[in-house]
Amino acid sequence: MRLNPACILLSLIFPATFVPSALAQQGTKGGEWRFYGGDAGNTKYSPLDQINASNAKNLTIAWRWKAENFGPRPDYNWEVTPLMVGGVLYFTAGSRRDVVAVDGATGETLWMYRLQEGERGDRAVRTQNRGLAYWSDGKNDQRIILISPGFQLVALDAKTGRPVPTFGKEGIVDLTEGLDRDVVKPGQIGSSSPAIVIKDTVVVGAALLAGTAPASKTNVPGYIRGFDVRTGKRTWTFKTVPQAGEEGNETWEKDSWKYTGNTGAWAPLAGDEELGYVYIPVEAPTGDFYGGHRPGDNLFSSSLVCLDAKTGKKVWHFQIIHHDIWDYEPSSPPILADVTVAGKKIKIVALVTKFAHTFVFDRITGKPVWPIVETPVPQSDVPGEKTSPTQPIPTKPLPFDRQSITVDDLVDFSPAIRAEAEKILAKYRTGPLFLPPMVRDTDGKIATLILPHHTGGANWPGGALDPETGIMYVSSLTNPDALAVAAADPKRTDMAYTGAVGGRTAANSGSGPGGQPVLTGEGPSRPNIGPQGLPLIRPPWGRITAIDLNSGDHVWMIANGEAPDMVKNNPALKGLNIDLSHAGKPERSPLMVTKTLLFGADGSGLFNAGPGGGGKIFRAIDKKTGAIVHEMALPSSTTGIPMTYMVNDRQYIVVAVGARGVPAELIALAVP
């Protein structure tokens, strides 16, 4: 949905006669956790209240399940969230993505399944997976749905772990078939998030190689597809790169639709089981930071797309970024809620973003709940690049993190530290949100400095929603990013420009000790360009924000814990009287909400860590005020989103943990 240029407001529109038969988004039911996000709408909410503010201080470890021996090497960054159905937890473990069922009360392993994929699995580009999908006919047929590292769809009998022989070919469907273009390399396409089952349709997204420095402007398109959950038959395909004659094809100019790929949906999907709709956060196209080979707006990339889950027909869409060259693609699970806005009950879908805006739509019609403004933005001066003159900016809710960098944002623990920070800032091109990447080392500037980072802001942990109040909680990271492109090596790629990664170091750019790279890339942690090994910008560096989706207003914001050790122990702060107790860990806190509390933690996955990220603290938070109710140390850093359930009249909270050198495990918490 492209809006008219330059500051045109979208009107506030609601369906005139909508009265919900029942609130569709009430979180989990029956003490279970049947979807990755708790329910199909990713609320991550449970009405359980056995664990509450009065006894959270008594939380202890009830059992532990170790993943160390799953796969050829230990997993340290386990982003999984288990499902729980009928007292049994189901999850994936290890780089081979084995499926495991364990007793929810004891952690005892009940069965496991491993698909031997050979080279196809060994060369997979997306070995991490955040979990599984579940389906039942309501009687005796219960299935666990896996997407393998080698991109195969597998249906397992939930009771035994054996493949369902009537699904696909002996329980397996090859997902590399039906993509319009051949997958020429093993592991070229895969999935990093589970499928979602809406009624009797399995909806599958896709994840591809990261696009910082693509080997080619040509790639496989990450089409969204639906499969019959009983037979495995593919029932529809939604082409995220529209082909000739299809809606949006004209936005891929100069025949770029013929070869551009990516545009998958690697973040978790959402669905409305009552409407039969599925909500797809579609990623950026090939070339994260250079789009000269794909001129135009590039529908349906960097868009939220609503499809009919049964037919795959598009219901509505909204492109949150036209011609994305920031890698600011949708990366968080859409969240569904039933709220009251201006006295009217409406069904909404909220999408939090890497760039700290929240887009809120009527999830039936796709109309914005609050006006969205097509706003003029700076234009690129990179040869061959043509950026969109405007980008859509929501008027409500306000951003949940800082956007862009000015002198006022710089770290100021002392005059000397501030002066050095100003010298560093002067080496970069700065400006408003959507300032484009520049050619490295142009006009005396190293790169474009943006905030938030191209990994966010928010990312795959997304947010959590309390359906009783309509308040959404979102965690975010406040970490700048230096973006630049450089002329590509024709021996390595047919791209004209690729992301300039590691072209300089913090030491040789005068930003302090350590030799950490200025220009960022993919990796387990994010480099630091600040003075004396400190962050460049002032705290908080990680935060949690509560947003009322009935009004669009912020309710509260808290820092995600205290400063990291790299700051607290920094010699540059010796002798300075600075309170760092609310500086915030540079991590996104994985969130889960119950009837009485919000639960979060220091960190959520090594891939998205900021400089000095990591911590072991797990927190119970007063969801009304943001006050900390209880903190406890886990064996290592939280890497997955917490979930909760009830078995034998006892409530458990289960979360994945791990750290560099500390193999991953599941930790189950309960009160005595």
C-alpha positions in Angstrom: 0.0 0.0 0.0 1.9 3.0 -1.3 0.7 6.3 0.1 0.6 9.6 -1.8 3.9 11.6 -1.6 4.9 14.2 1.0 3.0 14.6 4.2 -0.4 13.1 3.2 -2.3 11.8 6.2 -4.2 8.6 6.2 -7.5 9.0 7.8 -8.6 7.2 10.9 -11.0 4.5 9.6 -12.8 1.7 11.4 -15.3 -0.9 10.2 -18.6 0.7 11.0 -20.4 -2.4 12.3 -17.6 -4.5 13.9 -18.7 -6.1 17.2 -16.5 -9.1 18.1 -18.4 -12.2 18.9 -15.7 -12.9 21.5 -12.3 -11.4 22.2 -10.2 -13.5 19.9 -6.9 -12.6 21.4 -7.0 -13.8 25.1 -3.6 -15.4 25.2 -3.0 -19.1 26.0 -5.8 -21.4 27.2 -6.1 -24.3 29.6 -2.7 -23.7 31.1 -1.0 -24.7 27.8 1.3 -22.9 25.3 0.3 -24.2 21.8 2.0 -21.6 19.6 5.5 -20.1 19.5 4.0 -16.8 20.8 1.6 -18.5 23.2 -1.4 -18.0 20.9 -1.6 -17.4 17.2 -1.5 -13.7 17.8 1.9 -13.7 19.5 0.6 -12.1 22.7 3.0 -14.2 24.8 0.4 -13.9 27.5 -0.9 -16.5 29.9 -3.7 -15.9 32.5 -1.9 -18.1 35.0 -1.3 -16.5 38.3 0.1 -19.1 40.7 3.4 -17.3 40.3 2.7 -13.8 41.4 4.2 -10.7 43.1 3.9 -12.2 46.6 5.8 -15.4 45.9 8.1 -14.6 42.9 10.9 -14.2 45.3 10.6 -18.0 46.0 11.2 -19.0 42.4 13.7 -21.9 42.2 14.9 -24.2 39.4 12.6 -27.2 39.2 14.5 -29.0 36.5 17.1 -28.5 33.7 17.3 -30.1 30.3 20.7 -29.9 28.6 21.1 -29.6 24.8 24.9 -30.0 24.9 25.0 -33.4 23.1 22.5 -32.5 20.4 24.3 -31.9 17.1 28.0 -32.2 16.1 28.9 -29.3 18.4 27.3 -27.6 21.4 24.8 -24.9 20.8 25.4 -21.7 22.7 22.7 -19.5 21.2 19.5 -21.4 21.5 16.6 -19.1 20.5 13.9 -21.7 21.1 10.6 -21.3 22.9 9.0 -24.7 23.6 5.3 -25.6 23.0 3.3 -27.3 25.8 0.3 -29.4 25.0 -1.2 -32.0 27.4 1.7 -31.8 29.9 4.4 -32.4 27.2 6.9 -29.8 26.0 8.0 -29.9 22.3 11.0 -28.1 21.0 14.0 -28.2 18.6 17.5 -28.7 19.9 21.0 -28.5 18.3 22.3 -27.4 14.9 20.5 -30.4 13.3 17.3 -29.1 14.7 16.3 -32.4 16.4 12.7 -32.5 17.7 12.4 -33.4 21.4 9.4 -34.1 23.7 9.9 -33.9 27.4 7.7 -34.3 30.5 6.6 -30.8 31.5 6.7 -31.7 35.2 10.1 -33.4 35.4 12.1 -32.6 32.2 12.4 -36.3 31.4 13.0 -36.9 27.7 10.1 -38.8 26.2 11.2 -39.1 22.6 13.3 -37.4 20.0 13.4 -37.3 16.2 16.3 -36.5 13.9 16.1 -36.1 10.1 19.4 -37.2 8.5 19.8 -34.6 5.7 23.5 -35.1 4.8 25.1 -32.2 2.9 21.8 -30.5 2.6 21.5 -30.1 6.3 25.2 -29.6 7.0 25.4 -26.6 4.6 22.3 -25.0 5.9 22.6 -21.2 6.2 20.0 -21.0 9.0 20.8 -23.6 11.6 19.0 -21.8 14.4 15.3 -22.4 14.7 13.0 -20.9 17.3 10.7 -23.8 17.6 7.8 -25.9 16.2 4.1 -25.7 15.3 1.3 -27.9 16.6 -2.0 -29.1 15.1 -4.8 -31.4 16.2 -8.1 -32.4 14.7 -9.6 -32.2 18.2 -9.7 -35.9 18.4 -6.9 -38.4 18.1 -4.7 -36.8 15.4 -2.0 -34.6 16.9 0.9 -33.4 14.9 4.2 -31.6 15.5 5.3 -29.6 12.4 9.0 -29.1 11.8 10.9 -27.0 9.2 14.3 -28.7 8.9 17.7 -26.9 8.5 17.7 -28.2 4.9 14.3 -26.7 4.3 12.0 -29.6 4.4 8.6 -29.7 6.1 8.1 -32.6 8.4 4.9 -33.8 10.2 5.4 -36.0 13.3 2.9 -37.9 15.4 2.9 -35.9 18.7 2.6 -39.0 20.7 5.4 -41.0 19.2 7.7 -38.6 17.3 7.4 -40.8 14.2 6.8 -39.2 10.8 3.1 -39.2 9.6 3.2 -41.5 6.5 0.2 -39.9 4.8 1.9 -36.4 4.9 3.9 -35.6 1.8 6.4 -38.5 1.1 6.6 -40.5 4.2 6.0 -37.5 6.4 8.3 -35.0 4.5 7.7 -32.3 1.9 10.6 -30.7 0.0 10.3 -26.9 0.4 12.9 -26.1 -2.2 10.4 -27.1 -4.9 8.0 -24.5 -6.4 10.1 -21.4 -5.9 10.2 -20.4 -9.6 14.0 -20.5 -9.6 16.3 -23.4 -8.8 18.1 -23.5 -5.5 21.6 -23.9 -6.9 23.5 -24.4 -3.6 22.7 -26.7 -0.6 21.4 -24.6 2.3 20.8 -21.5 0.1 17.3 -21.1 1.6 15.9 -22.3 4.9 13.9 -21.1 7.8 14.8 -19.6 11.2 11.3 -19.5 12.7 8.6 -22.1 13.0 5.6 -22.4 10.6 2.2 -21.4 11.9 -0.9 -23.5 11.5 -4.2 -21.7 11.0 -7.1 -24.1 10.9 -5.9 -26.8 8.6 -3.3 -24.9 6.7 0.4 -24.8 7.5 1.9 -21.5 6.5 5.7 -21.5 5.9 8.0 -18.5 5.6 11.7 -18.5 4.5 15.1 -17.2 5.5 18.1 -16.8 3.1 21.7 -15.7 3.3 22.2 -12.3 4.9 22.5 -9.6 2.3 25.4 -7.5 3.7 27.7 -8.5 0.8 25.7 -10.8 -1.5 27.5 -13.1 -3.9 25.1 -12.0 -6.6 22.2 -9.6 -7.3 20.4 -12.8 -8.2 18.9 -14.9 -5.4 16.0 -17.2 -4.7 12.8 -15.4 -3.7 11.4 -16.4 -0.3 7.8 -17.0 -1.3 5.2 -17.6 1.4 3.3 -20.9 0.9 0.4 -22.8 2.4 0.2 -26.6 2.8 -2.6 -28.9 3.8 -1.8 -30.0 7.3 -3.3 -33.5 6.7 -1.7 -34.4 3.3 1.3 -32.0 2.9 -0.1 -30.9 -0.5 0.9 -27.3 -1.4 -2.4 -25.4 -1.7 -1.1 -21.9 -2.5 1.9 -19.7 -3.1 2.1 -15.9 -2.4 4.9 -14.4 -4.5 6.7 -11.8 -2.5 8.4 -10.7 -5.7 5.4 -10.2 -8.0 5.9 -11.8 -11.5 4.7 -10.4 -14.8 1.0 -9.3 -14.7 0.8 -9.6 -10.9 0.0 -6.7 -8.5 3.2 -4.8 -7.6 5.3 -6.1 -10.5 5.7 -2.5 -11.8 7.5 -1.6 -8.6 10.5 -3.8 -9.6 11.8 -1.6 -12.4 14.2 -2.7 -15.2 13.1 -6.3 -15.0 14.6 -6.6 -11.5 11.7 -8.9 -10.6 13.3 -11.6 -12.8 16.4 -12.0 -10.6 16.0 -10.3 -7.2 15.5 -12.7 -4.3 15.2 -12.7 -0.5 11.9 -11.1 0.5 11.2 -14.1 2.7 9.6 -14.0 6.1 12.2 -15.2 8.6 10.5 -13.7 11.6 7.7 -15.6 13.3 4.3 -15.3 11.6 0.9 -14.4 13.3 -2.6 -15.6 12.6 -6.2 -14.9 13.5 -8.0 -18.2 13.8 -11.4 -16.7 13.9 -10.9 -14.7 10.7 -8.7 -17.3 9.0 -6.1 -14.7 8.3 -2.3 -14.9 8.5 0.0 -11.9 8.9 3.4 -12.0 7.2 6.3 -9.7 8.1 8.2 -9.8 4.7 12.0 -9.0 4.8 14.1 -6.8 2.6 15.2 -7.8 -1.0 18.7 -8.9 -2.0 21.3 -6.3 -1.1 20.7 -5.0 2.4 22.4 -1.7 1.8 22.5 -1.3 -2.0 19.4 -1.3 -4.2 20.7 0.0 -7.5 20.0 -3.4 -9.1 16.4 -3.3 -8.1 15.0 0.2 -8.8 11.5 1.0 -7.6 9.5 0.6 -4.4 10.0 -3.2 -4.5 6.6 -4.6 -3.3 6.1 -6.8 -1.2 9.5 -6.4 0.5 9.7 -4.8 3.9 5.9 -5.0 4.2 3.3 -6.5 6.5 1.0 -8.7 4.3 -2.3 -10.1 5.4 -3.4 -13.3 3.5 -6.3 -15.6 3.6 -4.7 -18.7 5.2 -6.9 -21.1 3.3 -6.5 -19.6 -0.2 -3.3 -17.5 0.0 -5.2 -14.6 -1.5 -4.0 -11.2 -0.4 -6.4 -9.4 1.9 -4.3 -6.2 2.4 -0.7 -5.1 2.7 1.3 -2.1 3.9 4.9 -1.4 2.9 6.6 0.0 6.0 9.8 0.9 4.0 9.9 1.7 0.3 13.1 0.4 -1.5 14.8 -0.7 1.8 18.5 -0.1 1.9 18.9 0.0 5.7 18.0 -3.6 6.4 15.2 -2.1 8.5 12.9 -5.0 7.4 10.1 -6.3 9.6 11.8 -8.7 12.0 9.4 -9.0 14.9 6.3 -11.2 15.2 3.1 -9.2 14.5 1.0 -8.9 17.6 -2.8 -9.2 17.5 -5.0 -7.5 20.0 -8.7 -6.5 20.5 -8.7 -3.0 21.9 -11.0 0.0 22.3 -9.9 3.1 20.4 -11.9 6.4 20.6 -14.8 4.4 22.1 -14.9 1.7 19.4 -13.9 -1.9 19.8 -11.6 -3.0 17.0 -9.3 -5.8 16.0 -5.8 -4.6 15.4 -2.4 -5.9 14.4 0.7 -4.1 15.8 4.2 -4.4 14.2 7.2 -3.2 16.2 10.2 -2.4 14.1 14.0 -2.3 14.0 13.8 1.5 13.6 11.6 1.9 16.8 8.3 2.8 15.2 5.1 0.8 15.9 2.7 0.4 13.0 -0.9 -0.3 14.1 -3.6 -1.4 11.7 -7.2 -2.6 11.7 -6.4 -6.2 11.0 -9.5 -6.8 9.0 -9.2 -3.9 6.6 -5.5 -2.9 6.9 -6.5 0.7 7.6 -4.1 2.5 10.0 -5.5 3.0 13.4 -3.7 6.3 13.7 -2.6 8.5 10.8 0.6 7.6 9.0 2.5 10.4 7.2 4.4 9.9 4.0 7.4 12.1 5.0 10.2 13.4 2.8 13.6 11.8 3.7 17.2 12.3 2.6 18.2 10.9 -0.7 21.2 8.7 -1.6 24.3 10.0 -3.4 25.6 6.5 -4.1 26.1 6.0 -7.8 23.3 4.0 -9.4 21.1 4.2 -6.2 17.6 5.8 -6.3 15.9 6.0 -3.0 12.2 6.7 -2.4 11.5 10.4 -1.9 9.3 9.6 1.2 8.8 7.0 3.9 5.7 6.3 6.0 6.0 7.6 9.6 3.4 6.7 12.2 2.1 9.6 14.2 1.1 7.2 17.1 2.5 5.5 19.1 5.6 7.6 19.5 9.0 5.8 18.9 9.9 3.4 21.7 13.7 4.1 21.2 15.9 6.9 20.1 16.1 7.7 16.3 19.1 9.4 14.7 22.1 10.8 16.6 23.0 14.4 17.5 25.6 15.9 19.9 23.0 15.8 22.6 22.8 12.0 22.4 26.5 11.5 23.1 28.0 9.9 26.2 28.8 12.6 28.8 30.2 10.9 31.9 33.0 13.5 32.0 34.0 16.6 29.9 36.9 14.6 28.5 34.8 11.7 27.5 32.2 14.0 25.9 34.9 15.8 23.9 36.3 12.6 22.5 32.8 11.4 21.7 32.3 14.6 19.7 35.5 14.1 17.8 34.3 10.6 16.9 30.9 11.8 15.8 32.5 14.3 13.5 34.0 11.5 11.5 30.5 10.3 10.4 27.7 11.6 8.3 24.7 12.1 10.5 21.1 13.2 10.0 17.5 12.1 10.5 15.9 8.7 10.3 16.4 7.0 6.9 19.7 8.8 6.2 21.0 6.5 3.4 24.3 4.6 3.5 27.1 6.4 1.8 30.2 5.3 -0.2 32.9 4.7 2.4 35.4 7.4 3.1 33.6 10.2 1.1 34.1 13.9 1.8 36.2 13.1 4.8 33.5 10.9 6.4 33.9 7.2 7.2 30.2 6.2 7.0 26.7 7.1 7.8 25.9 6.8 11.5 22.3 5.7 12.2 20.3 4.9 15.3 18.8 2.4 15.9 21.2 -0.2 14.5 20.2 -2.2 11.4 19.6 -5.1 13.7 17.3 -2.9 15.9 15.8 -1.4 18.0 13.4 -4.3 18.2 14.2 -7.6 16.5 12.9 -11.2 16.6 12.0 -11.2 20.3 9.4 -8.5 19.5 7.0 -7.7 22.3 4.3 -9.1 24.5 0.7 -8.0 25.0 -1.6 -8.1 27.9 -5.0 -8.7 26.3 -6.9 -7.7 29.4 -5.5 -4.1 29.3 -4.4 -3.7 25.7 -0.9 -2.7 26.9 2.0 -4.0 24.8 5.5 -4.4 26.2 8.5 -4.1 23.8 12.2 -4.4 24.4 14.7 -2.6 22.4 18.5 -2.0 22.0 19.9 1.5 21.8 23.1 1.0 19.8 24.3 3.0 16.8 25.4 1.6 13.4 27.9 2.8 10.9 26.6 2.1 7.4 28.6 2.4 4.2 29.0 0.7 0.8 32.1 0.1 -1.3 32.6 -0.8 -4.9 32.3 -4.5 -5.1 35.0 -6.9 -6.2 33.9 -8.3 -9.6 35.7 -11.5 -8.8 33.4 -12.1 -5.9 30.0 -10.7 -6.9 28.1 -9.1 -9.8 26.8 -6.4 -7.4 28.0 -2.8 -8.1 28.3 -2.0 -4.4 28.1 -4.1 -1.3 28.1 -3.3 2.4 31.5 -2.1 3.6 32.3 -4.3 6.6 35.4 -4.1 8.7 37.0 -1.5 6.6 38.4 0.3 9.6 39.0 -0.3 13.2 38.2 1.7 16.3 41.9 2.1 17.0 42.8 3.5 13.6 39.8 5.8 13.5 40.8 7.4 16.8 37.8 6.1 18.8 39.7 4.4 21.6 41.5 1.2 22.5 40.6 -2.3 21.5 40.8 -2.3 17.7 37.1 -3.0 17.4 35.7 -2.5 13.8 33.8 0.6 13.0 31.7 -0.8 10.1 29.4 -3.5 11.3 28.5 -6.8 9.8 26.9 -10.1 10.7 28.3 -11.7 13.8 27.8 -12.8 17.4 28.2 -9.3 18.8 28.1 -5.7 17.7 31.2 -3.5 17.7 31.7 -0.4 19.7 32.9 2.9 18.3 32.7 5.0 21.4 35.4 6.8 23.4 37.8 4.8 25.7 35.9 1.6 25.0 32.6 3.2 26.2 29.4 3.3 24.2 29.2 6.4 22.0 25.8 7.5 23.1 24.4 8.0 26.6 22.3 5.4 28.4 20.0 3.6 28.7 21.4 1.2 26.2 18.7 -1.4 26.6 15.1 -0.7 27.6 11.5 -2.0 28.0 8.6 0.3 27.0 5.0 -0.2 27.9 2.6 1.1 25.2 -1.2 1.4 25.6 -2.7 0.2 22.2 -6.1 1.7 23.2 -4.7 5.2 23.1 -1.3 4.9 21.5 0.4 6.5 24.5 3.5 5.3 26.3 2.7 4.1 29.9 6.3 3.7 31.2 9.8 2.9 30.2 12.5 1.2 32.3 16.2 0.4 31.6 17.0 -3.2 31.0 19.0 -3.6 34.2 22.3 -2.0 35.1 25.3 -1.1 32.9 27.4 -4.0 31.5 30.7 -4.9 33.1 32.6 -3.3 30.2 31.3 0.0 31.4 31.3 -0.5 35.1 34.9 -1.7 35.1 36.2 0.8 32.5 39.3 2.7 33.8 38.0 5.9 32.2 35.3 6.0 34.9 37.6 5.5 37.8 37.0 8.2 40.5 33.8 9.4 38.8 30.6 9.3 40.9 28.2 7.9 38.3 25.0 5.9 39.0 25.0 3.0 36.4 22.3 1.0 38.1 19.8 2.0 35.5 22.0 2.3 32.4 20.6 -0.8 30.8 22.2 -3.9 29.4 22.8 -3.5 25.6 20.4 -6.5 25.1 16.8 -7.0 24.1 14.9 -8.5 27.0 12.7 -11.5 25.9 9.3 -10.8 27.4 6.4 -12.9 28.6 3.3 -11.6 30.5 0.9 -13.2 32.9 -2.2 -12.2 34.7 -0.1 -10.5 37.4 3.5 -10.0 36.1 5.7 -9.2 33.2 8.8 -11.4 32.9 12.1 -10.4 31.2 15.8 -10.9 31.3 19.2 -9.3 30.6 19.7 -10.8 27.2 18.0 -12.5 24.2 20.4 -14.2 21.9 24.1 -13.7 21.1 23.5 -12.7 17.5 21.8 -9.5 18.4 24.0 -8.5 21.3 25.4 -5.0 21.6 28.9 -4.2 22.8 29.4 -5.8 26.2 26.0 -7.5 26.1 25.1 -10.5 28.2 23.9 -11.1 31.7 22.2 -13.8 33.8 19.5 -11.8 35.5 15.9 -13.0 35.1 13.2 -10.5 36.3 9.6 -10.4 37.5 8.3 -6.9 36.8 5.2 -5.1 37.9 3.4 -4.7 34.6 1.5 -1.6 35.7 4.4 0.4 36.8 7.6 -1.2 35.6 8.9 -1.6 39.1 11.1 -4.7 39.6 9.4 -7.2 41.8 12.2 -9.8 41.9 15.5 -10.6 40.3 17.3 -13.9 40.2 20.5 -15.2 38.5 20.1 -18.0 36.0 23.0 -20.3 35.1 23.7 -18.2 32.0 22.2 -15.6 29.7 18.6 -15.9 28.4 18.6 -16.8 24.7 15.0 -17.6 24.0 11.6 -16.1 24.9 10.1 -17.4 28.2 6.9 -19.5 28.2 4.7 -20.7 31.0 2.2 -23.5 31.7 0.5 -25.5 34.3 1.0 -29.2 35.0 -0.3 -31.2 38.0 -1.6 -27.9 39.5 1.9 -26.4 39.4 2.9 -23.4 37.2 6.2 -23.5 35.5 8.2 -20.9 33.6 10.6 -22.4 31.1 13.4 -20.4 29.3 16.4 -21.3 27.2 19.8 -20.1 28.4 23.4 -20.2 27.1 26.5 -18.2 26.6 29.8 -18.3 24.8 31.5 -21.4 26.2 28.3 -22.4 28.1 26.3 -25.0 26.2 22.5 -24.3 26.0 19.9 -25.7 28.3 16.3 -25.3 29.3 15.6 -24.0 32.8 12.3 -24.7 34.4 11.3 -22.3 37.3 8.6 -22.8 39.8 7.7 -21.9 43.4 7.9 -24.6 46.1 
